[in-house]
C-alpha cells in the first residue's frame, strides 16, 4: 500500500503532479470515462480519490448529487476551488477506512485502487457492493504500466473487479495505457 503521506508530500511539491488539468492523456481519458457512463443522469454518485476535481466537474454534469473524497488536504483545496456547487460534498477521508453513508447509483474509481493493498481493495469492493444500488454502476479506470508507488497493476485491479460476484460487466475498454470498465450491480 502506498503510504498516506506520499500524496500530501506530492501535492506540497506540485499542485498538479500528474497533469490532471493539462495533459492530453487526462483530457481524453476523462472524455472516454464520461462517454462510457450508461445513463445520462445519476441521482447520487461517489468519487473516492477525487484529487484536484478535474473529473469531478464532468461527473457533476451527470449527477444530481456527488460525494467526493480525497486523502490529501491540498488536493481537496484545489477541488473545492475548481468545483463550486451545492450538489457536491467534499471531505478529506481515505477509503476503505471511511465510507460515506447512504447508497449510490454511481461509484467512480479513477486511478485509485492500485495504490491500495489487496486487503484494502477487498474492503473497498465490499463497501461498493454494500452501498451501490441494484442496477447502479461502478466505473473504474486505471493506468496499465507499473510504477514504484503502486503495489499492484491496473490490469490486476480491473481483473479483481471483473471477478467480483454481484457485478456484471457492461463495458470493457482496453488501450495500451489504460483500462476502463463499467459494471452494473446485480441482485439485492
Secondary structure, 3 states (H helix, E strand, C coil): CCCHHHHHHHHHHCCCCCCCCCCHHHHHHHHHHHHHCCCCCEEEEEEECCCCCHHHHHHHCCEEEEEEEECCHHHHHHHHHHCCCCCEEEEECCCCCCCCCCCEEEEEEECCHHHCCHHHHHHHHHHHHHHEEEEEEEEEEEECCCCCCCCCCHHHHHHHHHCCCCEEEEEEEECCCEEEEEEEECCC
